[in-house]
Amino acid sequence: MKVEHINPFIDSTVNVISTMTGHTPTRGKLSLKAETVLAFDVSAIIGIAGDVHGSVVISFPQDVALKVVSSFIGEIKNALDDDVQDAVGEFVNMIAGGAKKNLMGTGLRFKLSIPNIVVGAGHKVTRPKNVPCILVPFHIDDVGDFAVEVSLKEVAP
């Protein structure tokens, strides 16, 4: 995985979350992730296929998801209901779409799947063993932490 493949997802995450919610996330230290368990309560996953394949996951603790989504839709949310889950799915869709736009400038071509949402503490997202995963933690002051996981591998021509 190349750093030039990760940075568009980081930039897109900051842009989407700050534009859509008014909360500006700051990136923490990137790390290579081996395990499949997500530390948070609600995640949205979008698959990627083409010149690169893999997935992008955005994952929130319940309290952070509720705060961020409440800001996004302009209505206080108190539970991980359908509206919150749909909004988290829309976040990953916009993040992946923004990154795709930037990556197309490098010549990479790929398609995005429809987002899938997983709810529940300790849920797992599996990926092929040969596709590395970079964990990108984010923090929003007075809101909390969330994470984006980018798993990409170039497909040989």
DAMOKA-V581901 format. One record per residue. SS is DSSP state (H for helix, E for strand, C for the rest). PHI is phi in whole degrees, -180 to 180 (none if undefined). D_FIRST is the distance of its C-alpha to the first C-alpha in whole Angstrom. Layout:
ss=SS phi=PHI d_first=D_FIRST
ss=SS phi=PHI d_first=D_FIRST
This chain:
ss=C phi=none d_first=0
ss=C phi=-101 d_first=4
ss=H phi=-60 d_first=7
ss=H phi=-68 d_first=9
ss=H phi=-88 d_first=7
ss=H phi=-87 d_first=8
ss=H phi=-55 d_first=11
ss=H phi=-61 d_first=13
ss=H phi=-73 d_first=13
ss=H phi=-65 d_first=14
ss=H phi=-60 d_first=17
ss=H phi=-67 d_first=18
ss=H phi=-61 d_first=18
ss=H phi=-61 d_first=21
ss=H phi=-63 d_first=22
ss=H phi=-64 d_first=23
ss=H phi=-64 d_first=24
ss=H phi=-69 d_first=26
ss=H phi=-69 d_first=28
ss=H phi=-83 d_first=29
ss=H phi=-121 d_first=30
ss=C phi=82 d_first=31
ss=C phi=-102 d_first=29
ss=C phi=-98 d_first=27
ss=C phi=-81 d_first=24
ss=E phi=-113 d_first=22
ss=E phi=-82 d_first=19
ss=C phi=-95 d_first=19
ss=C phi=-79 d_first=17
ss=C phi=-70 d_first=13
ss=E phi=-150 d_first=12
ss=E phi=-81 d_first=11
ss=C phi=-110 d_first=13
ss=C phi=-102 d_first=14
ss=C phi=-78 d_first=17
ss=C phi=-104 d_first=18
ss=E phi=-76 d_first=21
ss=C phi=-96 d_first=21
ss=C phi=-79 d_first=23
ss=C phi=-113 d_first=24
ss=C phi=-96 d_first=27
ss=E phi=-140 d_first=26
ss=E phi=-134 d_first=22
ss=E phi=-122 d_first=21
ss=E phi=-121 d_first=19
ss=E phi=-131 d_first=18
ss=E phi=-84 d_first=16
ss=E phi=-129 d_first=14
ss=E phi=-144 d_first=15
ss=E phi=149 d_first=15
ss=C phi=-64 d_first=12
ss=E phi=-126 d_first=10
ss=E phi=-134 d_first=11
ss=E phi=152 d_first=11
ss=E phi=-159 d_first=12
ss=E phi=-129 d_first=13
ss=E phi=-127 d_first=16
ss=E phi=-115 d_first=19
ss=E phi=-136 d_first=21
ss=E phi=-127 d_first=24
ss=C phi=-67 d_first=27
ss=H phi=-56 d_first=30
ss=H phi=-64 d_first=32
ss=H phi=-70 d_first=29
ss=H phi=-58 d_first=29
ss=H phi=-64 d_first=32
ss=H phi=-67 d_first=33
ss=H phi=-67 d_first=30
ss=H phi=-68 d_first=31
ss=H phi=-59 d_first=35
ss=H phi=-66 d_first=34
ss=H phi=-67 d_first=32
ss=H phi=-97 d_first=35
ss=C phi=74 d_first=38
ss=C phi=-144 d_first=39
ss=C phi=-69 d_first=39
ss=C phi=-113 d_first=37
ss=C phi=-119 d_first=38
ss=C phi=-149 d_first=36
ss=C phi=-79 d_first=33
ss=C phi=-81 d_first=35
ss=H phi=-59 d_first=34
ss=H phi=-62 d_first=34
ss=H phi=-67 d_first=31
ss=H phi=-63 d_first=29
ss=H phi=-62 d_first=29
ss=H phi=-66 d_first=29
ss=H phi=-63 d_first=25
ss=H phi=-64 d_first=24
ss=H phi=-69 d_first=25
ss=H phi=-59 d_first=23
ss=H phi=-66 d_first=20
ss=H phi=-64 d_first=21
ss=H phi=-68 d_first=22
ss=H phi=-64 d_first=18
ss=H phi=-65 d_first=16
ss=H phi=-65 d_first=19
ss=H phi=-65 d_first=19
ss=H phi=-66 d_first=15
ss=H phi=-60 d_first=15
ss=H phi=-58 d_first=18
ss=H phi=-68 d_first=16
ss=H phi=-72 d_first=13
ss=H phi=-63 d_first=16
ss=C phi=-66 d_first=17
ss=C phi=-91 d_first=14
ss=C phi=97 d_first=16
ss=C phi=-75 d_first=13
ss=C phi=-124 d_first=16
ss=E phi=-160 d_first=15
ss=E phi=-115 d_first=18
ss=E phi=-110 d_first=18
ss=C phi=-82 d_first=20
ss=C phi=-77 d_first=23
ss=C phi=-63 d_first=22
ss=E phi=-115 d_first=23
ss=E phi=-114 d_first=25
ss=E phi=-126 d_first=25
ss=E phi=-124 d_first=28
ss=C phi=133 d_first=29
ss=C phi=-64 d_first=29
ss=C phi=75 d_first=26
ss=C phi=-69 d_first=25
ss=E phi=-118 d_first=22
ss=C phi=-125 d_first=19
ss=C phi=-91 d_first=18
ss=C phi=-143 d_first=14
ss=C phi=-58 d_first=14
ss=C phi=-60 d_first=14
ss=C phi=-90 d_first=11
ss=C phi=-110 d_first=8
ss=C phi=-68 d_first=7
ss=E phi=-127 d_first=9
ss=E phi=-103 d_first=9
ss=E phi=-92 d_first=13
ss=E phi=-118 d_first=14
ss=E phi=-80 d_first=18
ss=E phi=-130 d_first=20
ss=E phi=-134 d_first=24
ss=E phi=-120 d_first=27
ss=C phi=-55 d_first=30
ss=C phi=63 d_first=33
ss=C phi=-125 d_first=31
ss=E phi=138 d_first=28
ss=E phi=-106 d_first=25
ss=E phi=-151 d_first=22
ss=E phi=-141 d_first=18
ss=E phi=-123 d_first=15
ss=E phi=-116 d_first=13
ss=E phi=-118 d_first=10
ss=E phi=-119 d_first=8
ss=E phi=-138 d_first=6
ss=E phi=-143 d_first=6
ss=E phi=-69 d_first=7
ss=C phi=-94 d_first=11
ss=C phi=-66 d_first=13
ss=C phi=-69 d_first=16
